[in-house]
């Protein structure tokens, strides 16, 4: 009868093997999702890349606007209206026939 009891119970080694295998599977699944190179980190990096692309586009537009203003005030191409606007803004000058609204 002792042989019947021992054959019905799983071996301790098999239980330990499946416990270790299950623990490793849980660990690697967690690492694949939450780790430094996991799915959540990848999503964060993609969102950060999109935000940086938008910021880069805004900075490029700002640089293009400033290059245009610089070209319009250069010696080769002088925009007198822009020069007048910049001089008035910096010096705070107003003509006698102008009305200032604040």
DAJOKA-V834651 format. One record per backbone hydrogen bond with DSSP energy under -0.5 kcal/mol. CO is the residue of the C=O (numbers start at 1). NH is the residue of the N-H. If there is no record, write none. Layout:
co/nh
CO/NH
CO/NH
//
This chain:
co/nh
1/5
2/6
3/7
4/8
5/9
11/15
12/16
13/17
14/18
15/19
16/20
17/21
18/22
19/23
20/24
21/25
22/26
23/27
24/28
25/29
26/30
27/31
28/32
29/33
30/34
30/35
31/35
32/39
33/40
35/38
38/42
39/43
40/44
41/45
42/46
43/47
44/48
45/49
46/50
47/51
48/52
49/53
50/54
51/55
52/56
53/57
54/58
55/59
56/60
57/61
58/62
59/63
60/64
61/65
62/66
63/67
64/68
65/69
66/70
67/71
68/72
69/73
70/73
71/74
72/79
77/74
77/79
78/80
79/83
80/84
81/85
82/86
83/87
84/88
85/89
86/90
87/91
88/92
88/93
95/98
98/100
99/101
//
